[in-house]
């Protein structure tokens, strides 16, 4: 019998049209989207269904939108399929903001709590670094040891000073994302090319996430999580920061604060889940990015994505 983990996507998986067919097909999804719209006092669902893409991609919108889509899928599974996460999953995990979706799925946050926290997180991350001063780049064909060497070299300016450039995401399958001051990230791209990295390119993001420059956003989240602390999850979460199980609410809150400036250890998180016996990964929400990373890191594991009515039907049959 398969041992399941449920995983939740992060920023970059959003796209206009997300959740629209789900809302058309299921009252449970419409109810969830309305709940988030009311919480944020915004027609976020309309933005999800219709765009425009530029507005949906804004960090403060993309983060709660992705969470809303994931939790709408879960609510449909629960209402239509009698699905119970605590009965079917041994662990949950999410990529960056997806960790909030995972925790909400496991009952640590209500959907409105998660929406408010992610709206603040998105706004705080955007404000932490003035537009144009930060950047992120993907190094394709680089593993973490090489990425760390590239960042260490790129941190030194031509004048002999230092700037921030750090590994932000270790996604697995030779895909590492680096983040920091724009000039340092651009130096990292040139160094990576000189070191034979297959491809190195700037990413179309609005801020340098998961690096030391995000310290003001981490402080904002510490304050917010102290005011709205998580409850104990119904199933353990594998945290981005440690790539290990967490169940204690105090520890979970501290890890969410650290996550803002720390590397997302996704490759190690997948490996940790496999070591816990997981052999089937179900991605709930928008896109198929995480299912693709499962195939790269754990080629023998089963993976599926569910974000549309047809995919939900397939998943319920498989479960």
PECORBEL-V298578 format. One record per residue. N is the residue number from 1. PHI is phi in whole degrees, 0 to 359 (* if undefined). PSI is psi in whole degrees, 0 to 359 (NA if undefined). Layout:
{{N:PHI:PSI} {N:PHI:PSI}}
This chain:
{{1:*:136} {2:294:146} {3:252:118} {4:259:142} {5:240:143} {6:251:129} {7:235:152} {8:228:128} {9:288:161} {10:248:189} {11:299:141} {12:110:339} {13:272:354} {14:286:150} {15:199:142} {16:306:138} {17:102:347} {18:300:128} {19:82:353} {20:295:312} {21:290:333} {22:295:314} {23:294:323} {24:293:327} {25:269:331} {26:227:122} {27:303:326} {28:298:322} {29:289:317} {30:301:319} {31:298:316} {32:295:314} {33:298:320} {34:296:321} {35:301:316} {36:289:319} {37:303:314} {38:295:320} {39:298:317} {40:269:356} {41:52:48} {42:207:145} {43:279:63} {44:297:322} {45:298:321} {46:298:319} {47:296:321} {48:295:315} {49:286:324} {50:243:344} {51:81:201} {52:288:156} {53:302:321} {54:298:322} {55:284:322} {56:295:326} {57:286:341} {58:306:132} {59:307:319} {60:292:339} {61:265:317} {62:299:321} {63:294:306} {64:293:331} {65:295:316} {66:295:320} {67:297:317} {68:298:317} {69:297:314} {70:300:314} {71:287:333} {72:294:318} {73:300:314} {74:299:318} {75:296:322} {76:296:317} {77:302:318} {78:291:313} {79:284:318} {80:272:329} {81:246:3} {82:62:24} {83:286:139} {84:232:115} {85:305:315} {86:296:337} {87:272:337} {88:252:340} {89:250:141} {90:269:332} {91:210:163} {92:232:159} {93:201:156} {94:216:150} {95:274:112} {96:59:245} {97:302:334} {98:301:340} {99:296:326} {100:292:320} {101:299:316} {102:298:316} {103:292:322} {104:294:320} {105:299:325} {106:270:4} {107:89:8} {108:287:327} {109:232:150} {110:283:159} {111:305:317} {112:298:320} {113:300:313} {114:298:320} {115:297:314} {116:296:318} {117:295:320} {118:286:327} {119:298:314} {120:296:317} {121:301:314} {122:297:315} {123:296:317} {124:292:322} {125:293:322} {126:293:322} {127:284:339} {128:297:328} {129:228:127} {130:304:144} {131:307:133} {132:92:346} {133:273:339} {134:242:167} {135:200:166} {136:226:151} {137:219:145} {138:264:132} {139:252:107} {140:261:119} {141:100:16} {142:239:136} {143:264:171} {144:302:317} {145:302:317} {146:293:318} {147:300:320} {148:296:319} {149:298:316} {150:299:315} {151:296:319} {152:299:320} {153:288:318} {154:288:341} {155:292:338} {156:275:126} {157:280:162} {158:303:333} {159:275:357} {160:95:2} {161:276:190} {162:229:147} {163:230:164} {164:277:129} {165:206:122} {166:219:154} {167:296:125} {168:260:318} {169:226:126} {170:257:91} {171:277:340} {172:97:164} {173:65:31} {174:73:29} {175:237:108} {176:239:136} {177:252:134} {178:247:156} {179:213:148} {180:159:205} {181:299:140} {182:305:313} {183:298:321} {184:292:320} {185:294:320} {186:296:323} {187:296:320} {188:300:322} {189:298:314} {190:294:320} {191:295:319} {192:299:317} {193:297:319} {194:294:331} {195:274:3} {196:87:14} {197:296:134} {198:305:315} {199:209:136} {200:223:125} {201:209:148} {202:294:146} {203:257:146} {204:279:72} {205:241:161} {206:264:355} {207:200:160} {208:272:88} {209:286:158} {210:56:49} {211:212:176} {212:299:337} {213:294:345} {214:273:10} {215:306:319} {216:299:325} {217:291:323} {218:298:319} {219:296:320} {220:296:320} {221:289:327} {222:299:316} {223:295:316} {224:294:319} {225:286:335} {226:291:325} {227:280:331} {228:227:71} {229:290:151} {230:289:154} {231:270:170} {232:294:133} {233:286:151} {234:292:331} {235:227:153} {236:297:150} {237:255:138} {238:269:113} {239:280:142} {240:304:320} {241:287:322} {242:252:343} {243:54:39} {244:218:162} {245:293:143} {246:223:138} {247:227:341} {248:281:125} {249:302:322} {250:295:317} {251:294:318} {252:300:315} {253:299:316} {254:296:321} {255:293:324} {256:294:326} {257:292:312} {258:297:327} {259:302:331} {260:297:324} {261:252:352} {262:262:165} {263:291:136} {264:280:109} {265:269:66} {266:287:318} {267:303:311} {268:293:328} {269:296:316} {270:297:318} {271:295:321} {272:296:320} {273:294:321} {274:297:321} {275:294:336} {276:278:1} {277:103:358} {278:293:129} {279:232:7} {280:217:124} {281:245:128} {282:244:114} {283:269:122} {284:252:123} {285:127:213} {286:274:132} {287:81:185} {288:225:23} {289:299:312} {290:290:323} {291:299:323} {292:296:321} {293:291:326} {294:302:315} {295:299:324} {296:286:316} {297:276:322} {298:231:75} {299:299:340} {300:271:351} {301:276:152} {302:277:147} {303:215:145} {304:214:153} {305:239:140} {306:226:113} {307:220:350} {308:238:164} {309:304:318} {310:295:319} {311:292:324} {312:296:318} {313:299:316} {314:297:317} {315:296:317} {316:298:322} {317:295:318} {318:293:327} {319:280:NA}}
